[in-house]
Amino acid sequence: MLLRRITKHVKEQNWLAVSLDFVIVVVGVLLALMAEQWMRDGQQRADLKSAEIAFNADLLTNLFSVKEVLAIAPCRKVRTRILSEML
């Protein structure tokens, strides 16, 4: 439909209509590209938010693991000393 209309305008040498058709096509493509970029940016923001949540959960797990290791370190040192004396 669009191609027929453009070829009709070219055959009639109606250059205003040809240029208007060209502008309409270019604007349509630009709008489609902008919409795609907007959707991609939204997806990246959502991915970043989920990664941030996962990262914070990992940090919290690591913090508790380090606190646990630090809490039992003196006991392990004593137990290791006792075992080395037994050998």
Backbone torsions as a table, in degrees:
resi	resn	phi	psi	omega
1	MET	NA	-50.9	-180.0
2	LEU	-66.6	-41.2	-180.0
3	LEU	-65.2	-40.7	177.8
4	ARG	-62.6	-40.9	-179.5
5	ARG	-65.7	-41.6	180.0
6	ILE	-66.6	-44.7	179.4
7	THR	-64.2	-33.7	177.0
8	LYS	-65.2	-43.3	180.0
9	HIS	-67.3	-35.6	179.0
10	VAL	-68.3	-42.9	179.2
11	LYS	-62.7	-36.6	178.9
12	GLU	-81.0	-7.2	-177.1
13	GLN	57.2	42.4	175.6
14	ASN	-94.2	84.5	-171.3
15	TRP	-70.1	-27.4	176.4
16	LEU	-64.9	-43.6	179.3
17	ALA	-68.2	-37.7	178.7
18	VAL	-64.2	-46.8	180.0
19	SER	-65.7	-36.3	177.1
20	LEU	-65.0	-42.6	175.5
21	ASP	-60.8	-42.3	179.0
22	PHE	-62.2	-43.9	179.4
23	VAL	-63.1	-41.1	179.6
24	ILE	-62.2	-43.1	179.5
25	VAL	-65.5	-45.3	-179.1
26	VAL	-63.2	-44.0	178.9
27	VAL	-63.6	-39.4	177.9
28	GLY	-62.6	-42.8	178.6
29	VAL	-65.8	-43.5	179.1
30	LEU	-61.6	-41.8	178.0
31	LEU	-64.0	-39.7	178.4
32	ALA	-64.6	-41.5	178.6
33	LEU	-66.3	-39.3	178.3
34	MET	-65.6	-40.3	178.4
35	ALA	-64.7	-40.0	178.2
36	GLU	-64.4	-42.6	178.7
37	GLN	-64.3	-39.7	179.1
38	TRP	-63.2	-42.8	178.6
39	MET	-67.0	-39.3	178.9
40	ARG	-64.5	-40.9	177.7
41	ASP	-63.2	-40.5	177.1
42	GLY	-62.9	-40.1	178.6
43	GLN	-67.1	-39.2	178.5
44	GLN	-64.9	-39.0	177.3
45	ARG	-64.0	-40.3	178.6
46	ALA	-66.3	-41.0	177.9
47	ASP	-64.3	-40.4	179.3
48	LEU	-64.1	-40.7	179.6
49	LYS	-64.5	-43.5	179.5
50	SER	-68.0	-35.5	176.8
51	ALA	-66.7	-38.1	178.2
52	GLU	-63.9	-41.2	178.5
53	ILE	-64.4	-44.4	179.4
54	ALA	-65.2	-39.5	179.4
55	PHE	-64.0	-43.1	178.5
56	ASN	-64.5	-37.7	177.4
57	ALA	-65.0	-41.3	177.5
58	ASP	-64.3	-40.4	178.0
59	LEU	-62.0	-41.8	179.6
60	LEU	-64.7	-41.8	177.3
61	THR	-62.2	-44.0	178.8
62	ASN	-63.7	-39.0	179.2
63	LEU	-61.0	-46.0	179.5
64	PHE	-65.7	-36.7	178.1
65	SER	-64.9	-43.0	179.6
66	VAL	-65.9	-42.5	178.5
67	LYS	-62.2	-37.7	178.9
68	GLU	-65.8	-44.7	-179.9
69	VAL	-63.0	-43.3	179.5
70	LEU	-66.3	-32.9	-179.1
71	ALA	-70.7	-36.1	-177.4
72	ILE	-95.2	-2.4	-177.5
73	ALA	-58.6	-47.1	179.9
74	PRO	-61.1	-39.0	179.4
75	CYS	-64.4	-41.4	179.3
76	ARG	-65.8	-38.5	178.4
77	LYS	-62.4	-44.8	179.0
78	VAL	-63.4	-45.1	-178.3
79	ARG	-64.4	-39.3	178.4
80	THR	-65.3	-40.9	178.2
81	ARG	-62.2	-42.8	179.1
82	ILE	-63.0	-44.6	179.7
83	LEU	-64.9	-37.8	179.2
84	SER	-68.8	-33.0	177.0
85	GLU	-70.5	-31.2	179.1
86	MET	-69.3	-28.6	-179.0
87	LEU	-79.2	NA	NA
